[in-house]
Amino acid sequence: MIRKWVVVAGVVCLGHVAGAQPAKELTRGELLYSTHCIACHSVQLHWRDKKQVTDWNSLRVEVRRWQERAGLGWNDDDVAEVARYLNALHYRYPLPDVGRPLAGDGAKRKPY
């Protein structure tokens, strides 16, 4: 009797798993932000009246500045990925011309 119940429960669980929506694949920027930043940041931070971010370049500068203050050691690509994620989620600033160096970058970067 118990064996039959276990089989029935297993079939029911598999049916729920099979019908579930696949998990959304997270971007690297979203993973970095949700792992290292979200604990202190909320939507209100990104939409407050005295925000520091006014365009794409200032968004990159702020992401770089805060990751440095937190001692995260992100490289240029990590900063760019988090900035892209935040831009898509909150700001929607136009992105710069491809190949042009961005404010806050120490060296000329490859185009994205």
PASEBA-1860 file (N, C-alpha, C; in nm, 3 decimals):
! residues 112
1> MIRKWVVV> 0.082/-0.119/0.000/0.000/0.000/0.000/0.087/0.126/0.000 ~ 0.187/0.128/0.086/0.274/0.246/0.092/0.350/0.261/-0.039 ~ 0.393/0.151/-0.096/0.467/0.154/-0.221/0.381/0.218/-0.333 ~ 0.255/0.182/-0.338/0.164/0.235/-0.438/0.147/0.386/-0.419 ~ 0.138/0.430/-0.296/0.124/0.572/-0.266/0.247/0.650/-0.310 ~ 0.365/0.595/-0.288/0.489/0.661/-0.328/0.495/0.676/-0.480 ~ 0.454/0.574/-0.553/0.453/0.579/-0.698/0.356/0.686/-0.747 ~ 0.236/0.690/-0.689/0.136/0.790/-0.727/0.188/0.931/-0.698
9> AGVVCLGH> 0.248/0.951/-0.581/0.301/1.083/-0.545/0.412/1.123/-0.642 ~ 0.497/1.030/-0.680/0.604/1.058/-0.775/0.551/1.099/-0.911 ~ 0.448/1.032/-0.958/0.388/1.065/-1.087/0.326/1.204/-1.082 ~ 0.258/1.236/-0.974/0.196/1.368/-0.959/0.304/1.477/-0.958 ~ 0.412/1.455/-0.884/0.521/1.555/-0.879/0.585/1.573/-1.015 ~ 0.610/1.466/-1.085/0.670/1.477/-1.218/0.577/1.552/-1.313 ~ 0.449/1.532/-1.299/0.353/1.604/-1.383/0.360/1.753/-1.360 ~ 0.378/1.794/-1.235/0.390/1.937/-1.204/0.520/1.994/-1.258
17> VAGAQPAK> 0.627/1.918/-1.247/0.756/1.964/-1.297/0.753/1.975/-1.449 ~ 0.693/1.878/-1.514/0.688/1.878/-1.661/0.606/1.995/-1.713 ~ 0.503/2.036/-1.639/0.418/2.146/-1.684/0.468/2.283/-1.643 ~ 0.573/2.288/-1.562/0.625/2.416/-1.515/0.698/2.488/-1.627 ~ 0.696/2.621/-1.620/0.768/2.703/-1.716/0.918/2.690/-1.691 ~ 0.998/2.686/-1.795/1.143/2.681/-1.773/1.189/2.811/-1.707 ~ 1.289/2.800/-1.622/1.342/2.918/-1.554/1.404/3.014/-1.654 ~ 1.384/3.142/-1.631/1.444/3.245/-1.716/1.595/3.241/-1.697
25> ELTRGELL> 1.668/3.243/-1.808/1.814/3.246/-1.800/1.858/3.386/-1.761 ~ 1.931/3.397/-1.654/1.976/3.526/-1.605/2.100/3.571/-1.680 ~ 2.111/3.702/-1.701/2.232/3.757/-1.763/2.341/3.766/-1.656 ~ 2.464/3.779/-1.701/2.575/3.794/-1.606/2.555/3.921/-1.523 ~ 2.510/4.028/-1.586/2.486/4.152/-1.513/2.383/4.136/-1.404 ~ 2.275/4.065/-1.434/2.170/4.042/-1.334/2.222/3.955/-1.221 ~ 2.301/3.853/-1.253/2.358/3.767/-1.149/2.453/3.845/-1.058 ~ 2.540/3.926/-1.118/2.632/4.006/-1.037/2.556/4.103/-0.948
33> YSTHCIAC> 2.458/4.172/-1.006/2.381/4.271/-0.930/2.303/4.204/-0.817 ~ 2.235/4.094/-0.848/2.153/4.029/-0.745/2.239/3.963/-0.638 ~ 2.360/3.924/-0.672/2.449/3.862/-0.574/2.518/3.966/-0.485 ~ 2.560/4.078/-0.542/2.645/4.171/-0.469/2.581/4.304/-0.433 ~ 2.472/4.342/-0.499/2.424/4.480/-0.485/2.282/4.492/-0.428 ~ 2.197/4.398/-0.461/2.054/4.412/-0.430/2.025/4.423/-0.281 ~ 2.113/4.370/-0.197/2.089/4.376/-0.053/2.079/4.520/-0.003 ~ 2.155/4.611/-0.064/2.153/4.751/-0.021/2.074/4.841/-0.115
41> HSVQLHWR> 2.047/4.795/-0.235/1.980/4.879/-0.335/1.837/4.832/-0.355 ~ 1.753/4.929/-0.381/1.613/4.899/-0.412/1.572/4.984/-0.532 ~ 1.453/4.962/-0.581/1.404/5.042/-0.695/1.407/5.190/-0.660 ~ 1.379/5.225/-0.534/1.378/5.366/-0.494/1.514/5.430/-0.515 ~ 1.622/5.356/-0.498/1.755/5.412/-0.519/1.770/5.458/-0.663 ~ 1.721/5.380/-0.755/1.739/5.412/-0.896/1.645/5.522/-0.945 ~ 1.541/5.550/-0.871/1.445/5.652/-0.913/1.434/5.769/-0.817 ~ 1.527/5.782/-0.723/1.518/5.892/-0.627/1.545/6.026/-0.695
49> DKKQVTDW> 1.502/6.134/-0.630/1.517/6.268/-0.687/1.663/6.310/-0.703 ~ 1.750/6.270/-0.611/1.890/6.313/-0.615/1.979/6.206/-0.677 ~ 1.932/6.140/-0.778/2.012/6.033/-0.838/2.137/6.088/-0.906 ~ 2.242/6.008/-0.901/2.370/6.044/-0.961/2.376/6.008/-1.109 ~ 2.292/5.917/-1.151/2.296/5.866/-1.288/2.201/5.948/-1.375 ~ 2.259/6.006/-1.482/2.178/6.088/-1.573/2.189/6.044/-1.718 ~ 2.283/5.953/-1.747/2.301/5.902/-1.882/2.382/5.772/-1.874 ~ 2.408/5.712/-1.991/2.480/5.584/-1.995/2.618/5.594/-1.931
57> NSLRVEVR> 2.694/5.698/-1.964/2.829/5.711/-1.909/2.828/5.725/-1.757 ~ 2.737/5.806/-1.705/2.732/5.822/-1.559/2.685/5.694/-1.491 ~ 2.603/5.614/-1.558/2.563/5.484/-1.503/2.685/5.394/-1.490 ~ 2.767/5.387/-1.594/2.889/5.306/-1.589/2.983/5.355/-1.480 ~ 2.998/5.485/-1.469/3.087/5.542/-1.368/3.037/5.503/-1.228 ~ 2.908/5.513/-1.203/2.854/5.478/-1.072/2.868/5.329/-1.041 ~ 2.843/5.243/-1.139/2.861/5.099/-1.117/3.006/5.072/-1.082 ~ 3.099/5.133/-1.158/3.242/5.113/-1.130/3.277/5.164/-0.990
65> RWQERAGL> 3.229/5.282/-0.956/3.261/5.343/-0.827/3.212/5.255/-0.711 ~ 3.089/5.207/-0.720/3.033/5.129/-0.609/3.095/4.990/-0.599 ~ 3.131/4.930/-0.712/3.197/4.800/-0.700/3.336/4.816/-0.640 ~ 3.402/4.929/-0.668/3.533/4.954/-0.607/3.518/4.976/-0.456 ~ 3.417/5.052/-0.416/3.394/5.076/-0.272/3.363/4.946/-0.199 ~ 3.294/4.855/-0.268/3.260/4.726/-0.207/3.375/4.626/-0.217 ~ 3.481/4.662/-0.289/3.596/4.573/-0.304/3.566/4.447/-0.384 ~ 3.480/4.461/-0.486/3.438/4.344/-0.562/3.539/4.300/-0.668
73> GWNDDDVA> 3.624/4.390/-0.713/3.726/4.354/-0.811/3.673/4.319/-0.949 ~ 3.561/4.381/-0.988/3.505/4.353/-1.120/3.595/4.408/-1.229 ~ 3.599/4.339/-1.342/3.672/4.390/-1.458/3.578/4.478/-1.541 ~ 3.629/4.534/-1.650/3.549/4.624/-1.734/3.423/4.556/-1.788 ~ 3.436/4.428/-1.825/3.320/4.356/-1.878/3.212/4.338/-1.771 ~ 3.252/4.310/-1.647/3.155/4.295/-1.538/3.080/4.426/-1.515 ~ 3.155/4.536/-1.511/3.093/4.668/-1.492/2.994/4.695/-1.606 ~ 3.036/4.667/-1.729/2.949/4.690/-1.844/2.823/4.603/-1.837
81> EVARYLNA> 2.837/4.479/-1.796/2.721/4.389/-1.788/2.621/4.437/-1.683 ~ 2.670/4.479/-1.568/2.579/4.530/-1.464/2.515/4.660/-1.510 ~ 2.591/4.746/-1.573/2.535/4.872/-1.625/2.428/4.843/-1.730 ~ 2.453/4.748/-1.820/2.352/4.712/-1.921/2.226/4.659/-1.855 ~ 2.242/4.574/-1.754/2.127/4.519/-1.683/2.046/4.631/-1.618 ~ 2.112/4.720/-1.546/2.042/4.831/-1.481/1.978/4.925/-1.582 ~ 2.047/4.947/-1.693/1.993/5.034/-1.796/1.865/4.974/-1.855 ~ 1.866/4.846/-1.881/1.747/4.781/-1.936/1.634/4.777/-1.835
89> LHYRYPLP> 1.667/4.759/-1.708/1.567/4.745/-1.603/1.507/4.878/-1.560 ~ 1.592/4.981/-1.547/1.547/5.107/-1.486/1.557/5.231/-1.575 ~ 1.668/5.247/-1.643/1.698/5.378/-1.701/1.661/5.395/-1.847 ~ 1.698/5.302/-1.930/1.671/5.306/-2.074/1.741/5.422/-2.145 ~ 1.865/5.450/-2.104/1.945/5.552/-2.173/1.996/5.495/-2.304 ~ 2.012/5.580/-2.405/2.073/5.532/-2.530/2.217/5.490/-2.503 ~ 2.258/5.382/-2.568/2.396/5.334/-2.554/2.487/5.413/-2.646 ~ 2.615/5.425/-2.610/2.708/5.505/-2.691/2.742/5.435/-2.822
97> DVGRPLAG> 2.808/5.509/-2.908/2.856/5.453/-3.034/2.952/5.339/-3.006 ~ 2.943/5.236/-3.087/3.031/5.120/-3.071/3.174/5.161/-3.098 ~ 3.264/5.115/-3.012/3.406/5.140/-3.031/3.457/5.266/-2.965 ~ 3.369/5.355/-2.924/3.411/5.478/-2.859/3.440/5.450/-2.712 ~ 3.555/5.493/-2.657/3.582/5.469/-2.515/3.480/5.542/-2.429 ~ 3.445/5.484/-2.317/3.345/5.541/-2.229/3.409/5.607/-2.109 ~ 3.343/5.707/-2.053/3.392/5.775/-1.934/3.411/5.673/-1.823 ~ 3.520/5.687/-1.750/3.546/5.596/-1.640/3.627/5.474/-1.680
105> DGAKRKPY> 3.647/5.451/-1.808/3.728/5.339/-1.854/3.872/5.387/-1.867 ~ 3.963/5.311/-1.813/4.103/5.348/-1.816/4.165/5.329/-1.954 ~ 4.121/5.231/-2.028/4.181/5.201/-2.158/4.073/5.189/-2.263 ~ 4.114/5.204/-2.388/4.020/5.185/-2.498/3.973/5.041/-2.497 ~ 3.844/5.022/-2.507/3.785/4.890/-2.497/3.740/4.842/-2.633 ~ 3.726/4.712/-2.642/3.671/4.655/-2.764/3.523/4.686/-2.770 ~ 3.463/4.698/-2.888/3.319/4.726/-2.898/3.238/4.610/-2.843 ~ 3.119/4.639/-2.793/3.034/4.531/-2.746/2.945/4.488/-2.859
END
